Amino acid sequence: MLSYYSGLFSAEALRAEGIDNLLGGGFIDAFWWSLKHVLDPGALSENYGAPPGVIIFALLNSIMGLALTGGLIGLIVNSLQASLESAKQGISHIDEEGHLIILGWNRKGPSLIKQFFSLNTPQRVVILSGSSPQEVKTILKSEGVVRRSKNILVLTGSTTSTAVLDRIGVSKAAHIIILAEGQGSKDSYSDVNTINSLMIIESRLTARRRSNVVAEIVEAERLGIASLASSSSYPLVCTSLLMSKTMVQCARNPGYARVYSELFSSNEHCFELFPCAKLEGTLFSDACFMINNATVVGISWVKLLDDGSSKRVTVLNPEPDYDLAADDELVVINQRGSPISVGPEIPIGYQNNTRQLSYRPQISNVLVFSSNPNLPAIINELALNTSSKLTVTVASKNASEIVSMLNETLSMTENTRQSLAESVTITPLEFDLNRRWTLEHVELNTYDSIFVLADESKTGVDADSSTAMIMLILEDVARNGGGLPPVVVELLDSKIKDVLKYSTIIDSVISTEFVSAILLQVAQNPFLESIYSELINAGGIEMGFRKVEDYIPIGSSKNYSDFLSRAFEVNELIIGYQVGDGPNAEICLNPLKSSFPSLKPQDKLIVLAQQLYI
Amino acid sequence: MKKILIVEDNEMNRDMLSRRLLRKGYEVKIAVDGAEGLLFMQEYQPDVVLMDMGLPVKDGWTATAEAKADPKLRSIPIIALTAHALEADKVRALEAGADDFDTKPVNLASLLEKIEAF
């Protein structure tokens, strides 16, 4: 308005391009002129030829406009930044549905996410942990998880806070995986947080909307409490049990790790349920022949419990004479995404229980290098799998200290038959990577098996590097002193496997990948938990290798039905075969029945067998 | 129809066996260890007990021997279930007082014959 009094609409001013008096040169024209300068700084140039007073006011208006616009932009940027910061800290609401939530962070995280993305699902991943988002993102980048990084939202916050869990949408997530927060050494992991998270999630999920929840529990003794916390509603994967059982199975059956890796970690095969209402009354053995393009390994049904709830029951390798019920479903190993076809019923001939193939690899004397939280569980598992007294030698820098701790733990542990302390003798062997001579007087081939564990507790020493060093020393000692028994190695990073290519290691289990694969698969299909736990438990069902001639005499007919009939006679199921022997052997699971290969004497059948109780 | 008590610690085995027996019309009760087996024998008074031998808390041999020593339980027939190849277990089971035995994995037709014999 001040410009009006400075001659805004004088004859001199009206010569300027940007000054108009279309509405009589009053308040509205003056207001329009001012507003134009506030909103558009370029309008200043249109005042060329206007009186100096008008130009001064035009300049002031433009500067005021710039200040206002700048302020507005600042306000928007600040509020956006604040929202992002809140999101990162888990204090803003995440408007997401059907997503995967990972609560907690440890070394399995990157592998878990890599495997999730390899399934090509469009779901987004929300990671909530105590670690800083920058730290997690850096780890993900260094592990090569960049391709779909836009699908990952990394937040920092408490995994045991109801408010935070609500904000990240636990009640709307498709899958929730709870990782144990920690860095590897025994006391760094926190099962307590996991149990708290389970309790909160259990209270947040309604009967109408149930996410698939799976939790990693580090120590076996906490499984009971964790199960109570989740009202036994969710599968729990116990890292120490899973790793110890798998490693012991690998020691008992050299070559196992590759079968496990193919079966559990590969994207090619998966366990599926196949409804078989149309097969009601069919014998299980006949159904195995009738399913053309998948390998039948068991049956599953939903059992009604006394309290009115229901529970899925899965039985692997049932008796061949089991007649299928209408509500049974077949458990099959199938090629991922491939439809299952049922052929006509072909009556097969087998005589039940004519001979039991009794393979009971006995491991009673083992040497263990390094120590980690899985060691007590490994000793327990070895004791369960042997009928004689078990001798364990622990080779480590502080072996005596470790052995006294182990003895203390074992004295409090009982397996099904007796106190572990009575059936196990543990002796220390002081061993230092810098003093390989400590092994020179040790006759390695007197042990039934050697375990090399990943020890993450040493600061500044990478666990896998230590393992590689131990392998070098072992091979060197063995070269001069009569060979090595089966060696089972726990690795944390698959890349180290390339470094160990030269080695004659029998089996290596990459714990981070293995555990994360199981966690992910169980989160997607909770029924898999019972399959996995049954496959690795002592007693019950186990995978095994069989010589071809144990099944069919060399030279006789060897089509798939001959092998399968023979398998039923000894209560076993064929799930695949191994061509060749040693590190270069090829594993084939879920083989094509129509073109079952001609197996040679050195080849082996991979079977599901009834493991004998000891 | 007969009331059967299955004493078995392996969840998969007991689920499978109980399902097969239920479908044949039997009434089934389950105990997960030897001590619970003895307790349920008293409470439930089954017509037949199918007793696994390798049980936690109290093994099948001890539970069988204790049942046969108890005047209230001794008349309940016990069929010991032993692993196929463990011949010594069968002998021990009969010595402990089991009335019969069968092998695991179960051949249902053979087991039903034995159940019906009592």
Interface residues (C-beta under 8 A of the other chain):
Chain A: W301 K303 V313 T314 V315 L316 P318 E319 D321 Y322 A325 N352 N353 Q356 S358 T416 R417 S530 E534 G539 G540 I541 N571 Q610 L612 Y613 I614
Chain B: D9 N10 M12 N13 D15 M16 R19 R20 R23 G54 L55 P56 D59 A83 H84 A85 L86 T103 K104 P105 V106 N107 L108 A109
